[in-house]
Amino acid sequence: MGDHIVKAFDQALDHLAGDLAKMGGLAESQVNDAITAITRRDTALAQAVIERDAKVDVAQKEVEKRCSSLLALRQPMANDLREVMAAWKISGDLERVGDLAKNIAKRTLVINQSDPIQLTRSIERMGRLAAAHLKQVLDAYSSREVAPALAIWFQDEDIDAHYNSLFRELLTYMMEDPRTIGPCAHLLFVAKNIERIGDHSTNIAETVHYLVTGEEIASQRPKADDERNV
């Protein structure tokens, strides 16, 4: 392969990584704004999150288009193939993260029609933790560092523990005051969406590990005791 071809391929991989970084930034913004919207009962911000979801979808299509082009025209091998496939997989996780943030925003619009619930602060703590996990694994992808990605993989159960605690608290609220059943049910779905954002962060962590090492993570993903299925 000529030097100019190698250079062109390296540039194409750089463009791919840049596209994915932009998509990651969009997804991070969506998650943070969705959590802010539900915490502050900010209907306008929730609506903005819903409307911006299309940008995440467009970004994913651009990444997939670039991946398809690289696979078809360059036929990458070994490390380069891992680069392309990692970007493809991560873009899929980020698209789902964007959808989950949009779902949180939609629930916020409904919740804002009821009186405030104290447990919204618990939702915020859980949401900020999930957002921090997402940022760390995306930074790990950008820097090609395995250690911070693995740290998030092992910390996934922290988000599960938050969910389990919040699940019990919300059930107690609903049993003590049936008038809270509607908004509490929506908060349960919000919490579930946040938990799934955490799951996608661990997916990305696994992809980063494979990208850098060429090996799958040997052990099973840690999970807190599953007391629910919402």
N, C-alpha and C positions, 0 to 999 in steps of 0.2 A: 504494500500500500504506500503510495507516494506521500511525501511530507505534506503537500498541500491538501491531500485527502484527509490525512490524520488531523491536520489543523482545523479543517472544516468540520470534521466530526466532533472534535473537542469543543468547538464553538457552538455547535448544535446542542451538545449536552449542557453547556453553560446556559444557553437560552432556555432549555427545558427546566433546569434548576431554578432559573430566575422566574419563570412562569409559575412554578410550583410555590416559590417563596411568596409571590404576590397573592396567590390563592390562599396560602396559609394565613397571610395577613388579613385578608377579607374574612376568613372563617373565625379567626381570633376576635376581630372587631365585632362580628355578629354575636358571638357568645357573650362577650363582655357587655355589649349594649343590651342584650336580652336580659341578662341578670340585673343590670342597672334599672331597666324598665320595670321589671316586676318588683324590685325592692322599693323604688321611688314612686310606684304607681303612675309611671309616665306613659300615658297612652300614645302620645305623639312619637316617642322614641320606639315604642313597641311596633307601631305602624311602619316606621322607617325600617326596622329590622325585617319585617315581612316583605316590604317592597325591594329591599336590597338583595334578597335571596337569589334573585335572577342573575346578579353579577357573579355569585359563586358558581352557579350552573354554567354560565358562559365560560368562566375561567377553567372549569373542569373540561369542557369540550375542547378548549384550546390546548390543554395539556395532553389530552387523549389524542388529539389530531397530531401534535408534535411527536408523541410516542409512536403512533402508527407509521408516520413518515420515516422515523429513524429505523424502525424495525424492517420496513419494506425496502428502503433505499440503501441502508448501511449494513444490514444484517450483522449487528454487533455480537461479539462473543464474550464469554466469561464476565469480567468485571463490568464492561460497558453494557452488557445485556442486563446485569443486575441494576445498573443505574436507571435504565429505561423502565424496567418492570417495577422498580421501587417507586418511581415517580407516578406511574400508572396506578399502583395500589394506593399510594398515599392520597392521590387526587380523589379516589373513590371514597376514602374515609373522610376527607375534608368536605366533600359534597354532602355526605350524610350529616356531618357536624352542622353544616349550614342549614339543612332541613330541620334538625333538632332545635337549633336556635330559633328558627322561624316558628316552630310549634310552641316553644315557650312564649314567644311574643303573642301568638294567637290566644293562648290561655290567659295571658296578662290582660288582654282586652276584655275578656269575660270576667276575670277576677276583679277588675277595677270597678265593676258595676255593683259589687258588694262591699260591705264594711271591711276595713283592714283586719288582717289576722296576724297576731303576734309572731307566728311561726315563719312568716316571710323572711325574718332575719336568719333563720336556720337554712332556708333555701339559698339566701345570699352566701352564707359561709360555704355551703356545698358547691354552689356555682363558681365561686372564686377559686376554690380548690381545683375544680375541673378545668377552669380556664388556665390556671397556672400549670397544670399537667400538660395541657395542649401546647402551651408556649414552650415548655421545656423540651418536649419531643421534637417540635419543629426546629428549635435551635440545635438540637442534637443532629437532626438531618442536615442542616446547613453546615455544621462544623464537622460532620462525619465522626462524632464521638459516641462510642457505645455506652460508656459508663452512665451518663445522665439519662439516656434512653432506658437502660436497664433499671435505673432507680425508679422511674415512673412505672415501669412494668410491675415492680414489686410493691409499689404503693397503691395500686388499683383498689386493693381491699379497703383503703382508707375512705374512698368515696362510697364503697358499698356499705361500710359501717355508718357513715352519715345517713345514707338512705334508710337503712334499717331503723335507726333511731328516729328519724323524721316520720317514717311510716307509722311507728307505734304512737308517736305524739299526735299525729293527725287523726288516727283512729280514736284516740282518747277524746280529742276535741269533738269529733262527730258524735260520739256516744253521749257526752255530757251536754251538748247543745245541738239538737237536730237542725237548728237554723243554719249551722255552719257546714252542713253536709255538702252543699253545692260548691262553694269556694274551696273547701278542703279537698274535695275530689279532684278539682282542677290543679291544686297544688301538688297532689300525689302524682299526677301525670307530668307536671313540671319537673318534679324530683326524678321521675323515671327517665325523662329526657336528658337530664343532667348526668345521671348514671351512665346512660348510653354514650354521651359525649366522652366520659371517662374511658369507656370500653374502646372507643375509636382511637383515643390517645394511646392505649396499650397496643392496639393493632399497629399503629405507626411505630411505636417503640420496637415491636417485633420486626417490622420491615427494615428499620434502621440497623438493627442487629444483623439481619441477614445481608443487607447491603454492604456493611463494613467487613463482616467476618466470612460471609459465604456459607454460614451455618444457621440452622434453626435454633431457637432457644430450647434447651434440653428439657427443662421441667415444665409442669403445667402452670398456667397463670393462677396466681393466688386469688382466692375469693373469700369474702366474709360469708358467714352462714346466711343462706338465702331463706328468708322468712316470708317471702311474698312473691307474687307474680302479677304485677299490675300492667 
